[in-house]
Amino acid sequence: MPKRSKRCDKFVSRLRIFVLQNFAPFWSLVERLPFLSRQVNALIINNACNAASFRPHPMSTLCDYTSWRSLTDKTFLARAIPPAQPNADLPSVKETARIFMPQDGQRECPKSTLLFPIFAQYLTDGFLRTDPHDRLKTTTNHDIDLSPLYGRTMAQTHALRIRSEQAGEKGRLKSQMIEGEEFPPDLYQPSDTGYAPDFVDAQGAHRLDLPLGIGDDWVDGEGFRRRLFAMGGDRANSTATVAMLNTLFLREHNRLAGELEQLSPEWGDDRVFETARNIVIAVFIKIVVEEYINHISSACFRLKADPAVAWAAKWNKPNWMTVEFSLLYRWHSLVPQKIVWDGKLIDSSDVLLDNSKLMKAGLARAFQWAGQTPAAKLGLHNTAIFLENDLTVESRALNQNRDRCLQGYNAYRKSMGMKAVDGFDCMTGNPAWQDELRALYGSPDNVDFYVGLFAEDSGINTPMPPLLGAMVALDAFSQALNNPLLSSQVYNERTFTAAGMATIEGTTCLWDVLARNIGSKTAPDLRAEHVRMTRSDWRRRFGSF
């Protein structure tokens, strides 16, 4: 397929990308020189975070002008740029959504395994939450706080904890042992639709957010048969693979709580719990930067989660999720139609709202199979058929784009310091897609933000298209490295303990956590290269200028 035209890419941007994704021996040398490595790391991160305006943003979804509430009421989503006037000349949502329908099967991502979209979903489920009663509002805490594990409110956290001062139980999250494997507790009781008593209050109200997608027609016992877990997030049960990640961090929390209790037996339950939680959140942020972002990056240089980068940075402002960020993470086309499970290909839909396969397989094998499954490729005409369901997932995203009056694709390119494109050949090299976009929109200036994100061709050494990659990098760094736990006066042994700091600094990827928490059901030949977001057969390609 022809390559997209780069005539609208800025020279400095093209030069930076060219230098960073080539000359691997040079970058390997830089990584081995601590002082130089820290400087380059800070330069790359600051460049990504300085690409757009800093928080606080002048407007939110509250209103189309700046007000005290729009600057302070975080129950609304912020706006990265002001809203647009409604455009009645846009093609219908139904007509536009067809551009996401698969053609002749799904295309595979040459770089990513299934672990990449699983981790992306788990990460964003913690802080991208639309209020179901008012879609202009949000119920998020706005920070990376592992709420799918710990809950988003204190009441939910209490429901998920054992809360015992007894030796061997201090600081632990509730869990169950099944055939030598630790899992979250069941949300449902056996044999009927009733919820487990631990997760219902004295008035019969639910103490946790119930899993999204529960069928009204489920027969008695269906929730228990599917082994839906009691967890902190309403999407944490969405698939067995997402539950797999939550299970991993539950085990890590309880392992750390046991270690802390042994090191400081005088500590009470709350001190053990809170310190273990601090460590797990910091470990998670390390993985966000050092595995997830490095997987997205096309650079040869491996980025580090150095908290000091943010300490004096102008972009280090309190988090506030934007309406654009809540939309750009709809990576439906990354999800493959088929996944590897127990040596066979099964439909991805077979693990929707069903953790029984995870419990049967065990955690380590599930991770291994996810690492063996290629992710699908981000882009047009590639959303899995089971997700399409008459185009509802993409139609909903398009409706949110238009209902929230987002400006067009080119406006967001300019907001990120990029040039507006003047032709569809600057978005994609595929002539058929150029014609399709032209028939829908006439001009790139009219392209919906959501469509434009995925209409751009991905780079050769990254799974991300250019605008999407730039916006993900901006938000990932500026919303991870500014976490309160990483601030200069907090990131120390007083907060995490010496053992906790060693755990944080010794973690760079999911495998490091899994290796500390492998249960009884593990393949004897399981190795780090089996549990990666990057495919084992991926090879870096020379990036032309």
N, C-alpha and C positions, 0 to 999 in steps of 0.2 A: 504494500500500500504506500502511496506517496506520503512524504512527511509534510506536516503543516508548515506554512510559511512563517519565518521568524522576523519578517520585516517590521512588525510592530513591537518586537521585544527590544527593550532598551539595551544599548551597547554595554553599559556597566554591568547590568544584570546578566547578560549573555557571557561576558568575560568572567564574572564571578563563578557562574555555574560551570563553565568550561574548566577553569583552574581547579575547582574543588572536586569535580568528579573524574579528573584525570591525574596522572603523575602519582600513582599509589605509593611507590617507594619513597618519594619525598615526604608524603603525609605520614607514612609509617615512621620515618625518622623524627618528624615533628612530635608525634605522640610519645616518643621515648625521651624527649627533653622536657622535664616537668615545667619549668618556667615558661618556655615557649608554647607548650601545649595549653597551659592555662590561659595565656594571652589569646591564642587562636580560638580556643573554646569560647571565651567571653566575647570576642569579636563577632563570631558567627551568630551566637545567641542574641547579642545586642542588635545586630543588623536585622535579624528576623523580627524582633520586638519593636524596633524603631520604624518599621515599614508603614505604620498607620498611626492615627491619633491615639493618645493615651486615655485611659479611664480617669475620671468619670466622663461618660458620654453625655452631651447636652440633652438628649431626648431619650424617652423610653416608649413602650407601647401604651403608656397611660394617655398621652396626647401628642399632637403634632407641633408642640412648641415647648420651650424650656420653662419649667416651673420648679418650685421647691420640692414638690412630690416627685416629679420626674427625675430629680437628682438624688432622692433619698429613699423612695418607696421601692424596696427590692422584691416586692411581690409581683412587680411588672418586669418584663424583660427590657434590657437596655437596647438602644439602637446604635449600630456602628456609624451609620450615616442617616440623615433625615429621611422621612418617608416620601414616597412619590404620590402624585395624584393618580387616582384610578384611571386605567387606560382601557376604554371600551373596545379598542381596535385589536386587542390581542386575540389570538386564536383561542377557541374554547379549551377548557381544561381536558375534556375527554379527547379532543383532537390532539392536543399537545402531549398528553401522556403516552400516546402510541409510540412516541420516539424512544421510549424505554423498553418496549416489547422485544423479547429475544427474537433473533432471526437465525435459523439453521443451528440451533443449539447455543450453548454458552461459550464464550471465549475465556480461557484460563489466564490468570495473572502470571506472568513469567517469574515474578519475584516472591510472591506471598504464599504462605500456607494459611490454612483455616484459622490458626492461632491469631493471626493479625486481625481479622474482623471480629473474632470473639472478644479479644482484648479491647478493641475499640468500643464495642457495645458495652462491655462491663465498665470501662472507664467512664463513658458518657452517661450511662444510666444513673451514675451517682450524682450528677449535677445538671443534667438536662431533663427537666420535668415540667410539662405543660399542665396547668390546672385544668382538670376535666370540666369544671363548671364555668370557666371563663378562659378561653384559649389565648387571650392577650396577657394572661398572668402565668405565674410559675410557682411551684411549691419547693423549689430547690433551695439548698443552703449556700449555693454559689461557690463552694470550695471543694477541692479534692479531699473528701473526708471518709471515703469508703462507706458511705451510707448503705449500699447494698448489703454490706456485712454487719454494720453496727446500728442501722436504723437512722432515720433523719430527725427524730425527736428523742428527747430524754426518756419519754415513756416507752417508746419502741426499744431503745437500748436496754432499759430495765427488763423488758419482757424477754429479751434474747440472752440475758446473763443468768448464770446460776445464782449469783449473789449469796455467797456462803463464806464464812470465816473459817470453815473447817479445812484442816490441812489436806492438800491435794485437790482442793476445789477453788482456792482463792483466784479471783480475777478471770475465771474461765467463762467462755460462752457456752451455752447449752449445746449439746451434741449427742450423737448416738453412735455406738460401735456395731457394725454389721460385718461379720466374718473378717475381723481384724482390720477393718477400714473405718475411719472416723468420718461421719457425715453430719450435716445440720439435722436438727430434730424434724420429725414429721409435723406438718401443719394440720393434717387431718387425722382423726381417729379411725381405726380400722372399721370396716363393715358399714359405715354410714357416712352421711355428708357432714357430720358434726366436726367442729374444729377442736383440736387438742386443747384441754383445759388451760394449759399454760398461756395460751394466746387469746383468751377471751376474758374480759373483766367481769366483775360481780354483777353488772347489769346486762351481761350477754353481748356487749359490743366487742368488736375486733380490736385487738391491741396492736396489730400490724396492718400495713397496707396489703390488701389481698392481691394475689397474682392477677395481672392483666390477662384477659383472654379466656378466663374460666367460662365454660359453656353453660348456658341456662338449662340445657337439656342433659347435663351429666346425670347419670343414674347414681343411686346410693353407692357409696364406696369408691366412686371414680377418682376423687382427689387422692385417696390413700393408695389406690391401685397405681396411680401415676407417680406416687411417692413425691408429691410436691413438698418442698421444704419450708420450714419457718425461717425466713430470712428478712433482712432489713429493707429490701427493695421490692417493689411490685413487679419489676421485670427480671428479677434474679432467677425466677423459675421459667423464663420464656423458652429456653432450650436447655437440654441436658449439658451442653457445652458451656453455656454461661454459668449454670449451677456448678459446673466443674471448677471454674475459677473461684467462685465464692467459697466452695469447699476447701480449696487450697489455702486461701487466706484465713479461713476459720481454723484450720489445723495449725497454721503458722502462729496465729494469735495464742491458741491454747498451749502450744509448745513453748512459746516465749513466756507465757504466764507461769508455767511450771518451772522454767529456768529462773525467773525472777523470784519466785517464792523460795526456791532453794538458796539463792544468793542473799536474800533479805527476808528471813523467816519472820522478822518482827513487823513487816509490812502488813497492813490490812487488805481486805478484798478490793476496795476501791483503788488504792495506790497501785496494786499489782495490775488491775484491769487497765487503768488509765495509762500506765507506763507501757504496757504491752501494746495498747492501741496506738500510742505515739510512735512506737517503733514500727509497727506494721504499716501505718500510713506513710512514714518516711521511706520504708522499703518499697512500697508501691510507687511512690514518686520517682525513686531511683530507676525502677523498671520502665516507667513512662518515658523517661528521657533516654536511658542508656540502651534499651532494647526497642521500644515502640517508635520513638522519634528517629533513632538511628536507622531503623528499618525503612521508615518513610523517606529519609534523607537520601539524596543522590550522591552526597559527598563521600570521598574516601576517608576523610578525617572522622574519627569516632567521637561524638559529643559526650560530655560528662555532666552529670547532675551536680554541679558545683554551686552550693548555696550562695557563695560569696559574689557570684556574678550579679545577683539581684540586689545586694545590700545597698549599693549607692546608685542604682539605676533609676532613671527618670520614669521608666515604665512600671516600676514596682508600686502598684496601686491596689487597693482592695478589689477583690474579684466581683464582677457583676456580669452574669451571662447575658449575651446579646441574642436578639431574635434571629440574627444571621447565623450565629454559631449553632443555635438549636436546629437550624435547617440544613446547614452544610454537612452535618454528620449523618445524613440519611444515605448511608452507603449500601443501599439495597443490592446494587449490582455486584458487590464483592461476595455476596453469599452464594455458594455453589448449589446447584440443583441436587447434586449427589455428594455424599461424604463417605470416607472410609470408616468402617466400623467392624471390628473383629474380622478383618481380612476380606470383607465384602463391601460393595458399594450399596448404600441404602439412600432413600430419599431424605433430604434434610428435614422434611416435614415430619419424619418418623420420630424425631427427638423434640418436637415442639411440646412444651408443657408436659414433659414426661421424663422424670429422672430415674425411672426403673432401670433403664439400660446402663446408666452411669453407675448405679449401685452394684449391678451385676458384674460390670467390667472392672471396677476399681479405678481409682484416680489416675495412677501412672499409665495404665493402658489407654485410658481415654485421652490423656495428653499425647501419647505416642501416636494414636490414630489421627488426632487433629493435626499433628505435625506432618503426617503423611498425606493429608488432603490438600490439594492445591486450591487456593482461593480463586474465585472468578475475578474478572477484570473490571475495574471501575470504568464506566462509560455508557454511552447510549446503546440501546438495543441489547441489553445484557442482564436485565433483572430476572431472577429465577421465576419460573412459571408458578410455583406454589406461592410465591410472594405477590405475584401480579394479581391473582384473584379478581379478574375484570378491572385491572389497573388501579385497584383501590389504594395501594401503598404509595404509588407515585402521584395519583390524583390528590390524595390528602396533602402530600408535600406541596404540590402546585397550588392547591387551595390556600394553604397557610401562607405561601409566598405572596399570593395576590390579596388575601384578606388582610394581611399585615402591611400591605402597600409598600413592599420593598422596591427600591429602585432597580434598574436593569443591570444586566451582567457587566456592561462597559463602565457603569458608574462605580461598581465595586472594584474593577481593575484599577481605575484611577485612584480610588480611596486607598489602595495598597501600594501606591507609587508606581504602578504599571501604566503603560500606554493603552488607550482604548484601541481595539482592533478595528480595522476599516474594511475587512472582508471575512467571509466565513472560512476562507482558506487559511487564515491566521488562527482559527480555532481547531480545525481538523484537516488532515490531509485526505480524508475519505471523500471522494467526489459525490457519492450518493448521499452522504450525510450533509454535505454542503448544500446540495439541492433541496434536501428535506428541510433544513433550517431556513433556507431562503424562501421556500414555499410557505412556511409557517409565519416567519417574522419579517421578511423583506430586507431588513437591515440588522446588523449585529447590535445596534443601539436599542432595538426593541426586544432582544432576547431576555426572557425571564432569568433572574439571578440563579434560580435553582437549576434550570436547564443548562445555562452557560457553564456552571461548575463542572458538569459531567460531559458537556459537548467537546471540551478541549481534550486533545490527545495527551496521554500520559508521557512523561519523560522516559528516557531509555533505562535509567537506573533507579527509578522510583515508581511505586504504584499510583502516584498522585498526578493529576493534571496541574498545570502551573498555578492558576488562581487558587484552586482548592488547597494545594500544598502550601502556598504562602500564608493563607488564612489559618490553616491548621497549625503551622509552625508558630505563628504569632500568638495564638491563643494557648497552645500547649505550653510554651515556655513562660508566658506572662501569667498563666493561671496555675502553674505547677511550682515554679521556683520562688513565687511570692507567698507560698503557703506559710502560715504562722509558725509551724514547726521548724521551718528552715531559716527563720530570721536570726540575725547575728547574736542576739541576746538569749536565744532559745536553743539553737542547734549546738548542744554540748552534752557532756556526760551527766550533768545535773538533771536534764530532761529525760535522757534515754538510758542512763547507766553506761558504764564502760563496756559491758557485754552487749548492750543494745547498740552502741555506736559501732562495735565490731561487726555486728550483724548487718547494720545498714551499709557500712562501707565495704563489706564483703559480698554485697548483692548487686548484680548488674542485669540479671535476666530471670525469667520465669523458672528456668531449670534450676537455678540456685535455690529457690524456695522449694521446688518440688523435691529436690534431692534431700532436703532436710525433713521431708514429710511424706515419704513414700510409704504406702500401706502394705498389706500382705499380698495383694494381687498385683504383682509387677513382673514384667518380662525380664528375664535374667540378662538380656543383651541391651537393655535400655541405656542410652547414653545421651549426653547433652545435645549432640547434633540431631537427635530425633525430636527434640522439643524446642523448636525455633519458629519464629515468625517468617524467617527467610527460607525459601526452598533450598534443599541440598544441591539441586542441579542448577541453581542460579549462578551465573557468571557475569561479572561486571563487563560492560561494553564501553568502548571508547566513545566519548561524547564529542561530537563535532561542534565547532564554533557556530 
